[in-house]
Amino acid sequence: MTKSLFESFDEVSAKQWKQKIQFDLKGADYNEALIFKSLEGIDVKPFYNQEDIANIADIENPSSWRNAIKIYVEKASLGNQQGLNRVNKGAESVFFVIQEEDIDPDILLQKFSTEIPIYIQTEFLSTTYARQLDVIAKTSGLSIYLLNDNIHQLASTGNWFQNLNSDFSAVEEIAKQSNTLKSTISVDLSLYQNAGATMVQQLAYSLAHANEYLNFFNTKNFNSLENNEIVFKVSVGGNYFFEIAKIRALRLLWSSLSSEYNVLDSCHILAFPSHRNKTILDYNVNMLRTTTECMSAILGGADTIHNLPYDDIYNLENDFGTRISINQLLILKNESYFDLVNNPASGSYYIETLTNQLAEEALLLFKNLEKGGGFLNQLKSGNIQKKLKESAKKEQELFDNSEIVLTGSNKYQNTEEILPVFQKQVFLSKNVRKTLLEPIIKSRLSEIIEKKSQ
């Protein structure tokens, strides 16, 4: 039997590595020269070895992921046509966003194969609509995930759909009557990420967000989550390895929280690239950003991934942008073979360590939130909004000082570039209205520079 290559070398401990590095530094301070402190407060070391992952729990990831396409539905027949068209061009799942209750789900979902999971997010909260979807799922055999999230509605707009009691009563009724839907509840992490949250905050806030639903069902002595999953919507930024670890840490944290309730411990993750680091300056670079972000989502273990068209922040849905976005995912799966290795990040000393550190820090923050009355109480008091503003300001300062670089925006900008025609509202506008609390506002890092370039 051939001797293992690794047996030919003596084992080197972390202490020996550090001693060698300090010798080569020739007097320079090890911590100042080689230790990087992230926005999350995590010290990133210059090397990691097996000693760093001792006693770290294994994380079970899906064996592969599904490529999805996101469609904003304005008319049922048109949405159905667009969905079937994208499936024919390689999409393995469809994510419908429905804005009006008069959109007929029977028309929207006709002719779809049972092999195509369907995610449906409604911009309203309706027990009747949910009942229709449940009937369709039962009669057609479709796997339908209904992404209700009334807490996200409150956090993002400052108001409930109706009011606290009505919204939660509707969520309860939907859960009771939905026997066939795969999910009736979702938790949207993307709001916090796009508002400038650190990864620790994203994980802790989403866990506290989910815990509000779990507490509600627990006090009602009714649990629809014994057989249904909560879908976590995760936006992925440009910090490649940290984003991989973030998704893995979410699974770890959910496994810990779900064990305290009688719910499924599987964590269903719908991932997509962030808007926060996308720009209208040198906008084609957005394609590179979304590609690496989709890679992070894949390696982190997302169940389903929908890509963001490179022109999404300024352009309406168009065939070219949509085709490119799905083709990026197809290349990653069919030409780069990202789906051939199950749980590829497992065993990586660096990623495993980051996963554990993010989970530990997020768990501490989560416990503090619960001691302070829970997520809704902290949101009502404005504490969540305050913390998000602080972290967003810190990240913005790093961007303004070019310590966070977006090529073509705050570095290597083409001063003669002609900006694209805006088909969407690119910059935030003030909309004065009465709200129960201060909403969490999304923002992009490059907005200030972009305004100066107009």
N, C-alpha and C positions, 0 to 999 in steps of 0.2 A: 504494500500500500504506500502511495506517495506521501511523503511527509508534508504537512501543512506549511505553506509559505510563512505564516505568522509565527510558527514554532522556531523559525530560524533566527528570530530577533528576541532580545531580552525585553521584558515588559518594562515600560517607563512610567513612573508614577507622575501625578500632577505636580507634586512637589519638585521632582527632578526637572520637569519641563520649565517650571517657573524659575528655578535656580539658573538654568541655562539661558533663559531669556534675560534675566536680570544681569547676568554676566555680559551678554551681547549688547545690552543697553549702555554699557560703559558709564554708569553713574546716573543716567537719566532716571527719573522717578517712574516706576512701573505703572502705578495707578494713573498718573497724569498722562503718560505717553500712550498707554494701551487700553485703558478701561474707558468704555463709552457708556454714558448714562442716558438712557432713553427717556422719552416724554413720560413713560409709565413709571419712571423711577427705578428701572431695572438696570443693573450694571452688566454690560455686555463684555465678556472677557475675550482675550485674543485667541484662546483655545479652549476646547472642551474635550474630556475623555470619559471613559467608562465610569469613573468615580462619580461623575456629575449626575448619572441617571440611576444610581443605586436606589432601590425602593420606590421607583416611580411606577405608577399603575399603568397597565396596558389600556389602550383606547380602541374600541371596536368601531371601525369605519365601514361604510358601504363598500362593496367590492368594486363598484363602478359608479359613474354618475350619468345623469341624463342631460342632454343639451336641450334647452328650452327657448321659446320665443315669447316675448311679452307683447301683447296686443291691447291697445285701448279701444274698447268697443263703443262705437257711436250708433251702429245699426246692427241688429242681430244677423241678418243675412250676409252683410259685408264682413263682419267679424268671423263668421263661419268660413266664408270663402278665403279670407286671409289665413286663418289657422290651418285649414286643409292644404293650402298652397305651401305654407312654410313646412308642414310635415312632409310633403312630397319633396321638399328641397333639403331635408336632413334633420329638421327639428324632431326630437324624441318626446317632447312634452310641450304643452301650451299653457301660458299664463295670461288669462283674460282679466282685464280691469274694466269693471262695468260701472258706469257713472249714473245711469238712470234705471229705475225699477221697471219701466215699461219695455225694456229689452227682453225679448222672449227667450228663455234658456233652452226651450225645445228646439227652436230654430238654430240658435247659436251652436248647440252641441250635436246636431245631427251629422251622421256619416263618419264620426270619429271612431277609430279602432279602439277596442278595449286595451290595446297595448300602449296607448298614449295617455299618460296621466294628465289630468286637467286641474290647474290651479285657478280659482276664481276669487278675486277680491272685489267687493262691492263698495261703492262710495256712499252707501246707506246701510242701515241695519234693519233687516226685514225678516220676520219669522215666516211669512208667506213665501218669499223668494227662496229661502233656505229649504222649505218643505218641497217646493217644485224641484229643486236640485236633488234632493234626497230621492224623490220618486224617479227622476231620470237615472240616477245612479243605480237604483234597484232594478229598473226595467231594462236598461241598456248594458249594465255590467261595467260602466265606466268607473275609473278610479278618480273621484272628484275630491279635491281638497278645498274647503271653503275657508277663506282667510279673514275671519272676523277679528277685529281688534279695536274695541271701543276705547281702550286706554290710550292707544296711539291717536285716536281721533281727538281725545282731550289734550294730549301732550302737544300735538302738532297744530291744533287750531285754537286751543284755549277753551273749547266748549265740547260737551258731550253731543252725541247725535240728538238726544232729547234731554235727558237728565240722568243722574247717577242711577237711581232706582229703576227707571224705565230701560236704560241700556243693559244693565246687568240682568234684569228680568227677561229681556229679549235674548240675551246670550244663553241664559238657562233654558228657555223654551226651545231655542234652536238646538241645543245639545240634547234635550229630551226627545225631540221628535225626529232627530237625524240618526237613523239606525244604520244607514249604508254609507254615508259620507266618511271619507278617511280622516277628515279633520274639520272642526268647526271653529277653532281658535288659532290665532297666530300672534306672534310677538315680533315687533319690527325694531331690530337693532339699528337699521340704516338711518333712522331719524337722528340718533345720538351720534353716530359716526359722521354724518354730514353736517352736524352742528358743531363739530370740533372736539368731540369726546376722545379721551385717551382710550386705549384698548381695555384697560382695567375698568374704566367707567362704562364702556359699552357692555362688557360682560356682566358687571355688577348691576347696572340699571336694568338690563334685559332679564336677569335672574329675578330681581325684585319685581319687575313688571309681570313676569310669569307667575310669581308667587301670589300676586293679587288675585289672579284667576283661580289658582289652586286653593287659596284660603276661602274664596267665595263658594266654590263647589263643596269644599270640606264642611263649611258651616251649614250648608243645605242638606248634608247627609246624602248627597247625590253626586256621583262622579261619572261624567261621560267620558273621562279620559282613561278608563280602564282598557278600552280597545281603540281609542282614537288618539292620534298624535297631535301635539302642539307643533305648528310649523314656525320655525325661527327664520325670519328674513334678515339676511346678513349682507351688508355692503362691504366690499373689500377695497382697501386702499393700496397705496404703492409701497408700503414697507414689507417687502416680499416675505421674508422668513417670519417676521412677527405676525403677519396675517395668516400664515399657515398655522402657527401656534395658537392664534386667537380662536380659529374654528375648532381646533382640537380641544382647547381649553373649555369651550362652550359645551362640548359633549361631556367632558369630565364633570363640569359643574352641574349640568342637568341631571346626570346620573346620581350625583350626590343629593340634589334637591328632591328629585322624583322618588327616591327611596324613602323619604319621609311621608309620602302620600301614596295612595293606592292608584298609581298611574303608570303608564308605559314609560320605561326608562330609555326608550329609543328617542333620539333627538333628530328630528327631521329638519334638515337645513336647506333652504332655498337661498342661494348666494348669487351676487351680481356685483359688478364694479361700482365704485363710488363716484358721485358727482364732484366731490370736494376738490380733487386735484385735476379736474378736467378744465380745459381752457378754450377760448376762441382764438388765441394767438398760436400760430403754428399748429392749428387744430388737428392736422393729420397725425401728429405725435400721440394724440389720444388713442390711436389704434394700438400703439406699442404699450401704452399704459393699461388698456383694457386686456390685452393679451397676457401680460404678466400677472394681472390681478385675477384673471380666470385660472391661470396656472396655480396661484396661491390657493384658490378655492378648491381646485381639483386635489392638490396635494394635502390640503387640510382635511379633506373628506366630506365635502358637501354632497348632498343627495341629488340636487338638481341645480343647474347653473344657467342663468340667462345672461347674455352679454349685453353691453350697452353700446349702441351705435356710436361711432366716433364723433358724429355731429349732433348728438342727442340734446346737448344743452342749448343749441340755437336753431335747430332745424326740425320741422315737422317730420313725422314718419314718412320714409321714402324707400323705394325698392332697393336703391344702391346701398344706403347705410345699413338697412336691415339685412341684405344679402351678405355684406361684408361681415357683420357681427356674427351671424350663424356660421359662416365659413371659417372664422377664427376658431370657433369651438370644434368644428369638424376636422380642421387640420390638427388640433391638439389631440383629438381622439384617434383619427384614422391615419394620420401621417406621422405624428410625433409619438404615438402609442402610449399616451399617458394613462390609458385604462388597463394596461397589461400587468401592472404590479399592484397588488392589493396592499393598501396602507403603506405607501412608499416612504412616508416620513418617520415611520416607526424605527427606532434604533438610532436615529440621528442624534448624537449627543447634544448638539446645539438646539435643535428644534424641540427635543424632549424636555430639555432644561427650561427653555422659554415657555413651553406649554405649562409646566408645573408652576413656574414663577407667576405667570399671568393668572392662573387659576387660584393660587394662594392669595395674591393681592386682591383679586376680585372678590373672593370669598370674605375677606376681612371687610371690604367696603360694603358688601351686601349685608353682613351682620350689623354693621353700623347703621345702615339704612333701616333695617328692621327694628333696631333699638330706638330709632327716631320716629317710629310709627308706621314704617312701610313706605312704599314707593308713592302711593297716591297722596299721603300726608306730606311727604317731602316735596312733591310736585306742587301741591296747593300752597305750601309755605314759601315757594320760590327758591328753595335750597338747590334743587336739581338744576334749575336754569342758571343760578349763580355759578355753580361749579362748572357747568358747560361753558359759560362765557369766559371764565378764567382759563380753562384749558385751551379754548379756541384762540384767545388773545395770545397765549404763550406760543402756540403753533404759528400764528400769523406773524409774530415778531421774528421767529426763526426763518420763515419764508421771506419776509421783508429784508432780512439780513443775508439772504442767500445761503443760509445753513440748511434749509430745505430747498432743493432745486427742482424746478419744473422747466425743462429745456424748451426754449422758445418763448418763455414767459418772463421769469425773473433772471434768466441766464441765457446768453446767446440769442437775444431777441432780434428778429429781423425788422429793422425800423422802417423798411419800405414795404412791409407786408400790407396787402389789401384785405381788410376784414370781410368775412362772409356777410351775406344778407341775412338778417335775423328774421326768422319766421316765428320765433317764440320770444317771450319776454326773458331776456338774458339776465338782467340785473333786478334785484329785489326792489319792489316799490312799497311804500307805506300804505297800508290799508287799515284805516282807523275804524275799529268796530268794538262793540262791547263783548268782553270775554269774562269767563269765570276766573281765569288765571292767565298769567303770561305764557304764551305759547313758546315752544322750542323752535327756533328759527334756523333753517339750514343756510349755509353760506359756502362759497368757493374761495380758495386761497388767493386766486389771481384776479379777483374782481376789481380791486383798486387799480392795479396796473392796466387792466383792460380798459377801464374808463378813461384813463389818461391817454390811451392809444387811439381813441375814437376821433 
